[in-house]
Amino acid sequence: MKDNRRDFLKKSASLAAAISVAGLGTSLASSKKGSKKSKPYLKDAGIKFAFAMDPKSPKVSFAKQMAVNYAVSGPIRVPELNPWDPKVITATKEAWDKLGIKWAVVEGPPTLGSQTKLGLKGRDEEISNFITFMKNLKQYGDVDIICYNWMPVISWARTNKARPGRGGALVMDFDYDLMKNAPLTQYGEVSKDDLWKNLEYFVKAVMPEADKIGMRLSMHPDDPQVDVIQGISRIMNSVGNFDRLLSMHKSKSNGVTMCQGNFALMGVNIPTLVRRWGKDVINFVHFRNVQDLSGTVPSIKFTETFHD
C-alpha cells in the first residue's frame, strides 16, 4: 500500500475533525458549484452490529459502551420446556428487551443436529421441530436470521485454543497435521455424497416454509475448511460448493453467512465475492481475521489475528 500506517492515521484524524465540524448529518461534499450532494448520513451504514452473547454475559456492558444494540443468541433455558416453545422464545426476547438490546440472530439452532446432517433415524422429527422453531422465532421473538452449518458431530475445530498472541492476548490456531490421524468417530467414514444428499433433503423440506414467514437461513462455512476430519467429510468449504447450495432453492431464505476468515482461507478475494453475491445472498457477516501459515489453498494451518 502507498500509505503507511502513520499517514493513514493522520488522514483518519483529519477526516474525523472535518466530520466533527460539519456535523454528522451533513456531507463533506465540495463547496464548488455544481458538486453532487452526498447521501444523508446513515448510522453504521445501516449495518446492525451484534455481539454473540447471552443476556447474563459480561459482554452486555461492553456492547452498550460501543453502541452495539443487537445480539446473536440462542434461546434461554427454561426448565421442562423445549427451546422452540413459544414461552421460551418470548422469555428470551423479553430478557433482551429489558437490557435495551434487540435479539436479532440465532446461531447454532438447537433443533438441527446429527440426525439431519447424517440422515439418521429421527431426522424428520428434528426437521419438524426446526420448522416450528423458525415460525415461533419469527412470531414471538421477531428474529428473522438463523445462522447454521453443515458440520455434523465435529463442529468448528482448533488444535490450540490459548496461544499467546500480540501483547500477550490469547488466540486460537489450527494445524491439520496435528489432527489428521485422529481416530474415526462412532459414525465411521461419512462421504461427501451422503452429506450433499442430506443437505438437499433439508433444503427441500425447510426453505419453502422459510419463504412463507420471511426467515433468512444463513449457511456458515466449514471451519476449518479442510476435506475431512476424523472420517467425517466437509462440503461447505469452497465458493463453488456454496453456489451449489444456493442453486438448490433460489430465494432470499437460502443465504450465506459471510465469515470473512473462513472465505479468506479458501483463497477468496472477499470484496469481489461480496459484490458478486450481494445482499440478497449474504444475510449475516462474521467479522474475524486470520493469517494463513500453510501456504496452501484452502489453508490447513492458520492462526486468528487482530483486525489491522
ABEGO torsion letter per residue (X at the ends): XABBAAAAAAAAAAAAAAAAAAEAABBABBABBGBBBBBBBBBGGGBBBBBBBBAABAAAAAAAAAGBABBBBBBBBBBGBBAABAAAAAAAAAAAAAAGBBBABBBGBAABBAAAAAGBBGAAAAAAAAAAAAAAAAAAAGBABBBBBBBBGBBBBBABABBBBBGGBBBBBBBAAAAAABBBBAAEBBBAAAAAAAAAAAAAAAAAAAAAAGBBBBBBBBOBBBABBGGBBBABABAAAAAAAAAABBBAABBBBBBAAAAAAAGBBAAAAAAAAEAAABABBBBBBBBBAAGBOBBABBBBBBBX
